[in-house]
Amino acid sequence: MIRTEVLREVRKMRFLEVYEKSRNGRLSYCEAAETLGLSERQFRRLRGRFELEGEAGLLDRRVGKLSVHRIGADEVDRIVSLYRDRYAGWTVQHFYDRAQERHGLTASYGWTKSVLHASGLVRPAVKRSAHRKRRPRRPMVGMMLHQDGSKHLWLPRLNRQIDLIVTMDDATSDIYSIFLTEEEGTSSTFRGLHEVIGRHGLFCTFYTDRGSHYFHTPAAGGKVDRERPTQVGRALDQLGIRHIAAYSPEARGRSERMFETLQDRLVKELADAGIATIEAANRYIAEVYLPAHNRRFAVQATEPGSAFVAWTGGALGEILCHQEDRVVGNDNTVLFDRLRLQIEPSAIRAHFVKAKVQVRRYADDTIGLFYGPRCIGRYAPDGALLQTPAKAA
């Protein structure tokens, strides 16, 4: 006998036994219903059908009937073909989101998963390891931001690995800044910070790994040297943002899991869109991918309000840039990064010989020369003078 018939016989035998006890007064209707795992109303209805129709009244009347919610074979074939021909390798959830958005899928996620599993195109997920408790999120947006980079084959058509830089909020997992760049470093960190602070304001703490552009670490695997700040450390100190170093990948679990999602979804979407350059990819990420990603994966903060504070300190670029101090030579020149920057005559002082000045390299690779708070020259990336002191003044 097939399993359905066996279960049907078992249910019938149990009902007949309880029915006899109920009819003889040994069980009340309430007790009989509880014994069968039914409500009292269900037991009364089943008892009435049995007394009118006999054992035939105990049969489930849904057996042999097609569900009104049944989806046709044509739709099954369409979804299987769509996955096989265009979205092979996508997770079921990612495919389901895309098919709902662009291909008119109206069925449930569970139905979609069962169809793809039955087709053999997707294997059921491996059972997860033992439960681990995650670090509680910060309760309010702006209290802590994570920044990290991941080198990966983000653009298959580019045929080389590049870095994706992500800056996200700990409270909600909202990504505030995300872009591709040739290599992670000080410039990419400054770009991410500039995008976040420019749009949302100053935040409280910045959580990163111990990469050399974030911290000086005298001994491999050891503690960071807070007395020797990097350019990033100096800029954060000027902005009043506390910098926290993570000492293990597990400590950065939230951002690590985010990159797992991005490596699965973003790569496939960029390939599906036919994108082959970093510039085009960054436009697609900002305009198409990021809004949809945040709607899908961001969560609600546990506390209302925001810890962001509006930035009112002038041009952010004057802080989020590479800064070094130099002493002016006898010929009123400054040596910086193999360039010799000539200081023109200025009304500020007769000459600048032996004076201490600050050199700033900006995101566009232009250079500024400052004596105290005043600019005494602007230079092109090759060291050519762009702006005279008179115009700067």
BADO-241381 format. One record per residue: residue in three letters; y, z, x of N, C-alpha, C in turn. Coordinates in steps of 0.1 Angstrom, whole numbers, padded with zeros to 4 digits, always signed. Last residue first. Example, Ala and Ser with C-alpha at 12.3 -4.5 7.8 and 13.67 -1.06 7.14 Angstrom:
residues 2
SER-0022+0071+0128-0011+0071+0137+0000+0079+0129/ALA-0057+0078+0132-0045+0078+0123-0033+0078+0132/
//
This chain:
residues 393
ALA+0844-0028+0458+0853-0017+0455+0860-0020+0442/ALA+0832-0053+0460+0823-0041+0456+0832-0030+0452/LYS+0852-0068+0470+0848-0070+0456+0839-0059+0451/ALA+0854-0056+0495+0866-0056+0487+0862-0059+0472/PRO+0828-0060+0506+0833-0046+0502+0845-0046+0493/THR+0812-0089+0491+0820-0082+0501+0824-0069+0497/GLN+0780-0099+0484+0792-0093+0478+0799-0086+0489/LEU+0760-0111+0499+0762-0116+0486+0776-0111+0480/LEU+0749-0120+0531+0759-0112+0523+0761-0118+0510/ALA+0714-0122+0538+0728-0129+0537+0736-0121+0528/GLY+0689-0112+0538+0699-0105+0546+0713-0111+0545/ASP+0671-0123+0521+0670-0128+0535+0681-0121+0544/PRO+0677-0113+0496+0665-0109+0503+0664-0113+0517/ALA+0713-0107+0500+0702-0114+0495+0689-0109+0502/TYR+0733-0077+0495+0727-0087+0504+0715-0094+0496/ARG+0763-0060+0493+0752-0064+0486+0746-0076+0494/GLY+0782-0031+0505+0777-0045+0507+0764-0047+0498/ILE+0790-0006+0500+0797-0013+0510+0792-0027+0513/CYS+0793+0016+0472+0786+0004+0478+0795-0003+0488/ARG+0795+0051+0473+0802+0038+0473+0793+0027+0479/PRO+0785+0076+0477+0783+0070+0464+0788+0056+0463/GLY+0778+0072+0511+0780+0081+0500+0777+0075+0487/TYR+0776+0039+0513+0782+0050+0521+0786+0061+0511/PHE+0749+0016+0509+0758+0026+0503+0763+0036+0514/LEU+0738-0016+0502+0742-0007+0513+0752+0003+0508/GLY+0711-0033+0486+0724-0027+0485+0726-0017+0497/ILE+0694-0063+0482+0696-0051+0490+0710-0046+0488/THR+0668-0079+0462+0681-0079+0468+0683-0065+0474/ASP+0643-0077+0450+0644-0079+0465+0657-0080+0470/ASP+0644-0070+0424+0645-0085+0426+0646-0088+0441/ALA+0643-0043+0426+0631-0049+0421+0632-0064+0423/TYR+0660-0034+0457+0659-0034+0442+0646-0043+0438/ARG+0665-0012+0483+0660-0025+0479+0656-0025+0465/ARG+0692+0004+0499+0684+0003+0487+0679-0011+0484/VAL+0702+0025+0524+0698+0011+0521+0689+0012+0508/GLN+0729+0046+0533+0716+0044+0526+0714+0030+0522/VAL+0742+0058+0564+0743+0050+0552+0729+0050+0545/LYS+0762+0075+0587+0749+0075+0580+0751+0068+0567/ALA+0778+0059+0615+0779+0065+0602+0765+0065+0596/LYS+0779+0046+0639+0773+0059+0639+0773+0066+0625/VAL+0805+0027+0626+0797+0029+0638+0793+0044+0637/PHE+0822+0017+0607+0811+0025+0603+0801+0029+0614/HIS+0858+0018+0606+0846+0012+0610+0834+0022+0606/ALA+0878+0028+0589+0881+0018+0599+0869+0011+0604/ARG+0869+0030+0554+0872+0036+0568+0873+0025+0578/ILE+0874+0016+0531+0869+0030+0530+0871+0037+0543/ALA+0881-0010+0533+0892-0001+0531+0887+0014+0531/SER+0861-0028+0557+0863-0021+0544+0875-0012+0545/PRO+0844-0055+0572+0855-0046+0572+0858-0040+0558/GLU+0808-0057+0566+0821-0063+0567+0832-0052+0567/ILE+0778-0052+0582+0788-0046+0574+0802-0052+0576/GLN+0749-0071+0583+0762-0069+0588+0772-0063+0578/LEU+0716-0062+0588+0726-0064+0577+0740-0061+0583/ARG+0688-0077+0599+0700-0071+0604+0712-0073+0594/LEU+0654-0070+0591+0667-0077+0588+0678-0070+0594/ARG+0632-0055+0593+0633-0067+0602+0645-0076+0599/ASP+0639-0034+0576+0628-0043+0573+0629-0056+0580/PHE+0671-0031+0589+0662-0027+0578+0652-0038+0575/LEU+0698-0021+0608+0685-0027+0609+0676-0022+0598/VAL+0732-0028+0604+0721-0019+0600+0708-0026+0601/THR+0762-0030+0623+0750-0036+0616+0740-0025+0614/ASN+0784-0024+0640+0785-0023+0625+0774-0031+0618/ASP+0776-0023+0666+0782-0036+0661+0784-0036+0646/ASN+0764+0001+0669+0777-0001+0675+0784-0014+0671/GLY+0748+0008+0637+0748+0005+0651+0763+0003+0656/VAL+0743+0035+0614+0750+0022+0617+0751+0020+0632/VAL+0713+0048+0604+0725+0051+0611+0731+0037+0616/ARG+0698+0051+0571+0700+0045+0584+0713+0049+0590/ASP+0675+0060+0545+0687+0063+0553+0687+0056+0566/GLU+0662+0041+0518+0660+0047+0531+0674+0049+0537/GLN+0645+0034+0487+0657+0040+0494+0654+0045+0508/HIS+0636+0012+0462+0632+0017+0475+0645+0022+0483/CYS+0642+0024+0429+0643+0014+0439+0639+0021+0452/LEU+0653+0039+0406+0640+0034+0407+0640+0022+0416/ILE+0681+0043+0409+0671+0054+0413+0657+0048+0415/GLU+0693+0020+0402+0698+0026+0414+0689+0038+0418/GLY+0681+0013+0377+0677+0006+0389+0682+0012+0402/LEU+0695+0027+0358+0682+0033+0363+0677+0026+0376/ALA+0728+0033+0357+0718+0023+0360+0706+0029+0366/GLY+0734+0064+0339+0738+0052+0345+0727+0042+0347/GLY+0722+0085+0325+0726+0087+0339+0730+0075+0346/THR+0710+0089+0301+0725+0086+0301+0730+0087+0315/TRP+0682+0086+0281+0687+0085+0295+0702+0081+0294/ALA+0670+0110+0258+0677+0098+0260+0683+0098+0274/VAL+0639+0125+0261+0654+0127+0261+0661+0114+0265/PHE+0609+0133+0244+0617+0123+0251+0632+0127+0250/ALA+0594+0148+0227+0600+0155+0239+0608+0145+0248/SER+0596+0147+0192+0595+0140+0204+0601+0149+0216/GLY+0580+0153+0160+0591+0153+0169+0587+0146+0182/PRO+0550+0172+0151+0560+0162+0149+0571+0163+0160/GLU+0518+0175+0167+0531+0181+0164+0541+0170+0161/THR+0496+0159+0173+0494+0171+0164+0507+0178+0160/ALA+0500+0123+0168+0503+0136+0176+0501+0148+0167/GLN+0475+0101+0159+0487+0108+0155+0488+0121+0164/VAL+0466+0074+0182+0463+0085+0172+0476+0092+0169/ALA+0459+0039+0188+0467+0051+0189+0464+0061+0178/PHE+0442+0017+0183+0437+0028+0190+0446+0041+0191/ARG+0455-0002+0166+0440+0001+0165+0436+0014+0171/ARG+0482-0003+0173+0478+0000+0159+0463+0004+0157/ASN+0479-0009+0200+0484+0004+0196+0481+0007+0181/HIS+0469-0036+0197+0461-0025+0204+0466-0011+0200/ALA+0490-0049+0185+0477-0048+0178+0469-0037+0184/PRO+0510-0047+0205+0512-0042+0191+0499-0040+0184/LEU+0496-0060+0227+0499-0046+0227+0502-0041+0213/TYR+0491-0088+0221+0480-0079+0223+0485-0064+0221/VAL+0517-0101+0216+0506-0102+0207+0496-0091+0209/GLU+0537-0095+0235+0541-0100+0221+0529-0100+0212/ALA+0526-0085+0259+0537-0078+0253+0539-0082+0238/ILE+0505-0104+0263+0502-0090+0262+0513-0082+0255/TYR+0519-0128+0266+0509-0126+0255+0506-0111+0253/ARG+0534-0123+0289+0541-0126+0276+0532-0123+0264/ASN+0514-0119+0307+0523-0108+0304+0530-0110+0291/ALA+0503-0145+0307+0495-0134+0303+0504-0122+0299/ALA+0523-0160+0319+0519-0163+0305+0511-0151+0299/GLU+0523-0148+0344+0535-0148+0336+0532-0150+0321/ILE+0497-0153+0354+0502-0140+0352+0514-0139+0343/THR+0479-0180+0338+0489-0175+0347+0493-0161+0344/ALA+0462-0188+0318+0457-0190+0332+0467-0185+0342/ILE+0448-0186+0285+0459-0183+0295+0454-0183+0309/GLY+0432-0191+0262+0434-0201+0272+0445-0199+0283/ALA+0426-0172+0244+0439-0178+0243+0442-0189+0253/ASP+0402-0163+0255+0402-0170+0242+0415-0178+0239/ALA+0411-0149+0277+0403-0161+0279+0403-0170+0266/LEU+0425-0129+0264+0432-0138+0273+0424-0151+0275/GLU+0403-0117+0251+0414-0123+0243+0422-0132+0252/LYS+0387-0108+0272+0382-0118+0262+0393-0125+0255/VAL+0404-0089+0285+0398-0101+0292+0394-0112+0282/LEU+0407-0070+0264+0419-0079+0269+0414-0091+0276/ARG+0381-0058+0259+0389-0066+0249+0399-0075+0255/ASP+0371-0047+0284+0362-0054+0274+0370-0063+0265/GLN+0392-0036+0297+0384-0046+0304+0374-0053+0295/LEU+0401-0019+0277+0409-0031+0280+0401-0041+0288/THR+0381+0000+0276+0384-0007+0264+0392-0020+0268/GLU+0383+0010+0302+0370+0004+0298+0373-0004+0285/PHE+0409+0020+0302+0406+0008+0310+0393+0002+0306/MET+0405+0042+0286+0414+0032+0281+0411+0019+0288/ARG+0389+0058+0302+0383+0052+0289+0392+0041+0284/GLU+0409+0064+0321+0396+0057+0325+0390+0050+0313/SER+0427+0079+0307+0431+0066+0311+0419+0058+0316/ARG+0410+0102+0301+0417+0094+0290+0421+0080+0295/GLY+0401+0111+0327+0392+0105+0317+0398+0097+0306/ARG+0410+0121+0350+0418+0110+0344+0410+0103+0333/ALA+0391+0139+0357+0404+0145+0353+0413+0134+0347/GLU+0372+0122+0366+0370+0129+0354+0383+0135+0348/PRO+0381+0115+0392+0381+0105+0381+0380+0111+0367/SER+0402+0141+0405+0389+0135+0403+0390+0125+0392/TYR+0427+0151+0407+0418+0153+0419+0404+0148+0416/ALA+0460+0140+0399+0446+0142+0395+0437+0142+0407/ALA+0492+0155+0402+0481+0147+0408+0468+0151+0402/ILE+0522+0153+0385+0509+0160+0386+0499+0150+0392/HIS+0557+0157+0386+0546+0148+0390+0533+0156+0392/ARG+0583+0161+0363+0573+0168+0371+0561+0158+0373/ILE+0615+0147+0365+0602+0146+0359+0592+0152+0369/GLY+0641+0144+0374+0637+0157+0369+0624+0156+0361/LEU+0650+0122+0388+0650+0121+0374+0646+0134+0367/GLN+0645+0130+0414+0659+0127+0410+0660+0126+0395/ASP+0617+0131+0413+0625+0143+0415+0640+0141+0411/LEU+0611+0104+0410+0608+0114+0399+0616+0127+0401/ALA+0620+0095+0435+0626+0090+0423+0624+0100+0411/ARG+0602+0108+0453+0617+0110+0454+0624+0106+0441/GLY+0578+0098+0444+0580+0112+0443+0595+0115+0444/VAL+0581+0071+0451+0579+0074+0437+0582+0089+0435/GLN+0584+0073+0479+0595+0068+0471+0594+0071+0457/THR+0568+0105+0485+0569+0091+0486+0582+0086+0479/PRO+0576+0137+0501+0575+0128+0489+0575+0113+0493/ARG+0565+0160+0517+0567+0146+0522+0566+0137+0510/GLU+0558+0183+0505+0570+0184+0514+0573+0170+0519/ARG+0534+0180+0492+0546+0180+0484+0559+0180+0492/ASP+0507+0164+0499+0517+0170+0507+0530+0169+0499/VAL+0476+0170+0481+0488+0162+0484+0498+0170+0491/LYS+0444+0180+0495+0456+0183+0486+0468+0174+0491/GLY+0418+0156+0503+0425+0169+0502+0437+0170+0493/GLY+0408+0131+0505+0402+0140+0495+0408+0153+0494/ALA+0418+0130+0538+0412+0123+0527+0405+0132+0518/ALA+0448+0147+0545+0434+0146+0547+0427+0139+0535/PRO+0475+0142+0535+0471+0142+0550+0457+0141+0553/THR+0488+0122+0513+0476+0130+0514+0471+0131+0528/HIS+0516+0115+0495+0511+0115+0509+0500+0125+0508/PHE+0515+0097+0464+0516+0109+0472+0512+0106+0486/TYR+0519+0071+0453+0523+0082+0445+0525+0095+0454/HIS+0510+0053+0472+0524+0051+0467+0528+0062+0458/SER+0484+0061+0476+0494+0063+0487+0508+0061+0482/GLY+0470+0079+0447+0473+0067+0455+0484+0069+0465/ARG+0460+0100+0432+0466+0103+0445+0468+0091+0454/ASP+0468+0093+0397+0459+0096+0408+0467+0099+0421/THR+0491+0111+0375+0486+0099+0382+0475+0103+0391/TYR+0514+0120+0351+0501+0123+0356+0495+0110+0362/PHE+0544+0135+0346+0539+0122+0350+0525+0124+0357/THR+0563+0152+0321+0554+0152+0332+0548+0138+0334/CYS+0585+0145+0302+0584+0158+0310+0576+0157+0322/PHE+0609+0117+0301+0597+0125+0296+0595+0137+0305/LEU+0638+0099+0290+0631+0107+0300+0620+0115+0294/GLY+0633+0070+0269+0640+0081+0275+0632+0088+0285/HIS+0624+0046+0257+0621+0058+0251+0629+0070+0256/ARG+0633+0023+0273+0631+0022+0258+0630+0036+0251/GLY+0637+0032+0299+0647+0024+0292+0646+0023+0277/ILE+0613+0046+0304+0626+0053+0303+0637+0045+0296/VAL+0595+0023+0304+0593+0035+0295+0607+0042+0293/GLU+0605+0005+0323+0603+0001+0309+0602+0012+0300/HIS+0606+0022+0346+0619+0016+0340+0617+0012+0326/LEU+0579+0027+0350+0588+0038+0346+0601+0033+0340/GLY+0570+0001+0356+0565+0008+0344+0574+0020+0340/ARG+0585-0004+0380+0586-0012+0368+0582-0005+0355/PHE+0576+0016+0397+0590+0016+0392+0592+0008+0380/THR+0549+0007+0400+0552+0020+0394+0566+0021+0389/SER+0553-0017+0412+0548-0017+0399+0550-0004+0392/SER+0565-0008+0437+0572-0016+0428+0567-0017+0414/THR+0543+0007+0448+0556+0014+0444+0564+0005+0434/GLY+0514-0008+0434+0521-0002+0444+0534+0005+0439/GLU+0489-0033+0428+0495-0020+0424+0503-0014+0436/GLU+0494-0068+0429+0489-0056+0435+0497-0044+0431/GLU+0502-0088+0410+0493-0091+0421+0486-0079+0427/THR+0500-0076+0376+0507-0078+0388+0497-0081+0399/LEU+0504-0072+0341+0496-0077+0352+0505-0079+0364/PHE+0513-0044+0321+0515-0057+0326+0506-0060+0338/ILE+0526-0021+0299+0514-0027+0303+0517-0041+0309/SER+0539+0008+0284+0541-0003+0293+0528-0008+0298/TYR+0529+0025+0264+0544+0021+0264+0547+0010+0273/ILE+0503+0030+0243+0506+0024+0256+0521+0019+0255/ASP+0493+0060+0228+0502+0048+0227+0505+0043+0241/SER+0479+0083+0229+0473+0071+0236+0481+0059+0233/THR+0492+0106+0221+0488+0096+0211+0480+0085+0216/ALA+0496+0123+0242+0495+0129+0229+0489+0119+0219/ASP+0500+0108+0266+0488+0116+0264+0486+0121+0250/ASP+0510+0074+0266+0513+0088+0262+0500+0096+0260/MET+0508+0052+0295+0505+0056+0281+0508+0071+0279/THR+0509+0024+0314+0516+0037+0313+0515+0041+0298/VAL+0491+0003+0336+0492+0009+0322+0499+0022+0323/ILE+0486-0026+0352+0493-0013+0353+0496-0009+0339/LEU+0461-0045+0367+0468-0042+0354+0473-0028+0355/ASP+0458-0067+0395+0459-0053+0389+0466-0053+0376/ILE+0432-0092+0400+0446-0087+0401+0446-0073+0394/GLN+0408-0113+0415+0411-0101+0409+0426-0097+0411/ARG+0405-0148+0406+0407-0137+0416+0411-0125+0409/ASN+0406-0169+0388+0395-0169+0397+0398-0159+0409/LEU+0421-0176+0366+0428-0174+0379+0419-0173+0391/ARG+0404-0176+0345+0408-0189+0350+0416-0188+0363/PRO+0401-0148+0340+0390-0156+0346+0394-0169+0352/LEU+0421-0123+0345+0422-0137+0341+0411-0146+0347/TRP+0410-0100+0354+0416-0100+0341+0418-0114+0336/LEU+0390-0088+0372+0391-0102+0369+0397-0104+0355/HIS+0408-0060+0386+0397-0066+0378+0400-0081+0377/LYS+0421-0029+0392+0419-0042+0398+0407-0048+0391/SER+0443-0009+0375+0429-0013+0375+0428-0027+0381/GLY+0464+0021+0375+0462+0006+0377+0447+0003+0378/ASP+0483+0044+0355+0471+0041+0364+0471+0025+0365/GLN+0499+0072+0342+0500+0058+0347+0488+0056+0356/HIS+0505+0092+0313+0496+0088+0323+0500+0074+0329/LEU+0529+0117+0304+0525+0103+0304+0516+0100+0315/MET+0537+0144+0283+0529+0139+0294+0526+0124+0293/MET+0556+0145+0262+0553+0157+0271+0546+0153+0283/GLY+0559+0123+0246+0568+0125+0256+0566+0137+0265/VAL+0547+0138+0216+0549+0126+0224+0560+0129+0234/MET+0528+0169+0216+0540+0161+0212+0542+0149+0221/PRO+0506+0182+0226+0508+0182+0211+0519+0172+0207/ARG+0482+0167+0248+0495+0174+0246+0499+0172+0232/ARG+0447+0171+0241+0459+0163+0242+0472+0172+0242/PRO+0422+0190+0258+0431+0188+0247+0443+0179+0250/ARG+0396+0173+0275+0408+0181+0276+0417+0179+0264/ARG+0364+0171+0257+0376+0165+0264+0387+0175+0265/LYS+0332+0181+0264+0344+0184+0257+0356+0178+0264/ARG+0303+0160+0260+0313+0167+0269+0326+0169+0261/HIS+0269+0156+0251+0283+0158+0247+0291+0166+0257/ALA+0248+0135+0270+0251+0148+0264+0266+0149+0261/SER+0251+0099+0265+0247+0111+0272+0251+0123+0265/ARG+0243+0076+0238+0252+0082+0247+0246+0095+0253/LYS+0220+0049+0236+0223+0063+0232+0232+0070+0242/VAL+0233+0016+0236+0224+0027+0243+0229+0040+0238/ALA+0236-0004+0207+0242+0004+0218+0232+0014+0223/PRO+0216-0033+0201+0221-0020+0197+0226-0012+0209/ARG+0227-0065+0212+0217-0054+0212+0223-0041+0208/VAL+0233-0096+0196+0239-0083+0201+0228-0073+0201/LEU+0218-0116+0188+0229-0119+0197+0235-0107+0203/GLY+0198-0112+0170+0194-0111+0184+0206-0114+0193/SER+0202-0110+0143+0202-0124+0149+0198-0124+0164/ALA+0204-0083+0138+0192-0091+0133+0191-0105+0140/HIS+0229-0078+0149+0217-0072+0155+0204-0080+0151/LEU+0245-0092+0132+0245-0096+0146+0233-0090+0153/VAL+0239-0078+0108+0237-0092+0108+0236-0097+0123/SER+0248-0052+0114+0234-0054+0111+0230-0069+0112/LYS+0276-0057+0118+0267-0052+0129+0253-0055+0126/THR+0283-0065+0092+0285-0074+0103+0276-0070+0115/TRP+0278-0042+0077+0271-0054+0074+0272-0064+0086/GLY+0296-0024+0089+0282-0021+0090+0273-0033+0087/TYR+0321-0035+0083+0317-0034+0097+0302-0032+0098/SER+0318-0056+0053+0321-0043+0060+0316-0045+0075/ALA+0334-0088+0046+0323-0078+0045+0326-0066+0054/THR+0354-0106+0050+0357-0096+0040+0346-0085+0040/LEU+0369-0128+0073+0357-0119+0070+0361-0108+0061/GLY+0388-0147+0081+0385-0145+0067+0373-0136+0064/HIS+0395-0150+0107+0385-0159+0102+0380-0155+0088/ARG+0415-0133+0117+0417-0147+0118+0407-0156+0111/GLU+0409-0106+0110+0423-0110+0112+0425-0125+0111/GLN+0381-0104+0109+0389-0100+0097+0403-0106+0098/ALA+0375-0112+0135+0371-0120+0124+0378-0117+0111/ARG+0387-0091+0150+0392-0105+0151+0388-0114+0139/ASP+0371-0069+0142+0385-0069+0141+0391-0083+0141/TYR+0345-0079+0149+0348-0076+0135+0363-0076+0133/PHE+0348-0080+0177+0345-0093+0169+0349-0090+0155/HIS+0351-0053+0182+0361-0062+0186+0360-0075+0178/GLN+0326-0043+0172+0339-0038+0167+0350-0048+0170/VAL+0307-0056+0188+0307-0059+0174+0321-0055+0168/THR+0321-0071+0218+0315-0060+0211+0316-0063+0196/TRP+0314-0104+0230+0324-0094+0225+0316-0083+0218/GLY+0294-0122+0237+0298-0111+0247+0308-0101+0242/ALA+0308-0149+0220+0296-0143+0226+0301-0134+0237/TYR+0326-0162+0203+0329-0148+0207+0317-0142+0214/ARG+0318-0189+0198+0332-0186+0203+0334-0172+0209/ASP+0291-0192+0190+0299-0203+0196+0312-0200+0203/ARG+0283-0167+0180+0275-0174+0191+0284-0184+0198/TYR+0302-0161+0160+0300-0152+0172+0293-0159+0183/LEU+0298-0183+0143+0312-0180+0149+0310-0171+0161/SER+0272-0180+0136+0276-0192+0144+0289-0189+0151/VAL+0273-0156+0121+0264-0157+0133+0268-0169+0142/ILE+0290-0164+0101+0294-0153+0110+0285-0154+0123/ARG+0276-0185+0088+0289-0187+0094+0293-0177+0104/ASP+0252-0172+0080+0251-0183+0090+0265-0185+0096/VAL+0263-0155+0061+0256-0150+0072+0255-0160+0083/GLU+0274-0173+0043+0283-0164+0050+0276-0158+0062/ASP+0250-0185+0034+0260-0193+0040+0270-0185+0048/ALA+0237-0164+0020+0231-0168+0033+0241-0177+0041/GLY+0260-0140+0005+0252-0152+0005+0247-0156+0019/ILE+0257-0106-0001+0265-0117+0005+0255-0128+0008/ARG+0256-0084-0029+0248-0092-0019+0257-0104-0014/HIS+0265-0068-0048+0273-0069-0036+0267-0078-0025/VAL+0246-0067-0067+0258-0075-0071+0267-0077-0059/SER+0213-0071-0055+0226-0064-0056+0237-0072-0059/LEU+0187-0082-0076+0196-0085-0064+0208-0077-0066/LYS+0158-0063-0085+0171-0069-0088+0179-0071-0076/GLY+0136-0049-0076+0134-0063-0080+0147-0070-0084/VAL+0147-0018-0087+0137-0025-0079+0136-0040-0085/ARG+0163-0005-0105+0170-0014-0096+0160-0023-0088/ARG+0148+0012-0120+0151-0001-0127+0159-0010-0117/ASP+0121+0029-0110+0135+0027-0106+0139+0013-0111/LEU+0100+0043-0135+0102+0033-0124+0117+0032-0122/LEU+0095+0060-0156+0098+0066-0143+0102+0056-0132/GLY+0086+0045-0177+0100+0050-0177+0104+0057-0165/ALA+0060+0041-0172+0069+0030-0170+0083+0034-0170/GLU+0047+0064-0182+0050+0063-0168+0059+0051-0164/GLY+0065+0065-0213+0054+0069-0205+0057+0067-0190/GLU+0087+0061-0230+0080+0049-0224+0068+0052-0216/LEU+0095+0087-0240+0096+0075-0248+0087+0063-0243/GLU+0090+0105-0220+0084+0108-0233+0085+0096-0243/PHE+0105+0093-0199+0090+0095-0198+0084+0097-0212/ARG+0131+0095-0209+0125+0082-0207+0110+0083-0206/GLY+0134+0124-0209+0135+0116-0221+0129+0102-0220/ARG+0132+0129-0182+0122+0135-0191+0122+0127-0204/LEU+0155+0116-0172+0142+0111-0168+0131+0116-0177/ARG+0175+0132-0185+0174+0118-0188+0160+0112-0184/ARG+0169+0158-0174+0168+0156-0188+0167+0141-0192/PHE+0175+0152-0147+0161+0156-0151+0159+0154-0166/GLN+0202+0146-0147+0193+0136-0143+0179+0139-0148/ARG+0212+0172-0155+0214+0160-0164+0204+0149-0160/GLU+0206+0187-0133+0199+0190-0146+0200+0178-0155/SER+0200+0166-0104+0209+0175-0113+0201+0177-0126/LEU+0172+0170-0082+0180+0163-0091+0190+0172-0097/GLY+0151+0180-0067+0163+0176-0060+0172+0167-0068/LEU+0130+0191-0080+0129+0177-0078+0141+0172-0070/THR+0139+0217-0082+0126+0215-0075+0125+0200-0072/GLU+0161+0214-0099+0163+0219-0085+0150+0216-0076/ALA+0149+0207-0123+0158+0198-0116+0159+0201-0102/ALA+0135+0231-0128+0128+0219-0126+0136+0209-0119/GLU+0157+0249-0132+0147+0251-0121+0139+0239-0118/CYS+0169+0238-0154+0177+0239-0142+0167+0241-0130/TYR+0149+0240-0173+0154+0227-0170+0161+0227-0156/SER+0125+0265-0162+0136+0260-0170+0141+0246-0165/LEU+0090+0267-0161+0102+0264-0154+0113+0260-0164/ARG+0072+0274-0180+0071+0281-0168+0083+0278-0159/GLY+0070+0259-0204+0079+0271-0203+0079+0278-0190/ASN+0056+0237-0205+0049+0249-0208+0057+0261-0207/ARG+0074+0218-0196+0070+0218-0210+0063+0230-0215/SER+0076+0226-0169+0087+0227-0177+0083+0227-0192/LYS+0050+0219-0160+0055+0233-0159+0067+0236-0168/GLU+0051+0192-0165+0041+0200-0172+0045+0215-0172/TYR+0071+0184-0147+0073+0182-0161+0063+0191-0169/VAL+0060+0189-0122+0071+0197-0127+0073+0196-0142/GLU+0040+0169-0123+0036+0183-0120+0047+0192-0126/LEU+0054+0146-0126+0044+0150-0136+0040+0164-0135/PHE+0069+0145-0102+0076+0146-0115+0066+0151-0126/ARG+0050+0142-0083+0058+0154-0083+0064+0156-0096/MET+0040+0117-0090+0031+0128-0090+0039+0141-0090/LYS+0063+0100-0086+0057+0102-0099+0048+0114-0100/ARG+0067+0103-0058+0077+0108-0068+0072+0110-0082/VAL+0043+0091-0049+0046+0105-0046+0056+0110-0056/GLU+0046+0065-0059+0035+0073-0064+0038+0087-0061/ARG+0069+0057-0044+0070+0057-0058+0059+0065-0064/LEU+0059+0058-0018+0070+0067-0022+0071+0068-0037/VAL+0041+0036-0020+0036+0050-0017+0046+0060-0021/GLU+0057+0015-0024+0048+0018-0035+0043+0033-0032/THR+0072+0013+0000+0079+0015-0013+0069+0020-0024/ARG+0052+0008+0019+0059+0021+0019+0066+0024+0006/ILE+0023-0007+0004+0035-0008+0012+0042+0006+0010/MET-0012+0000+0008+0000+0000+0000+0012+0000+0009/
//
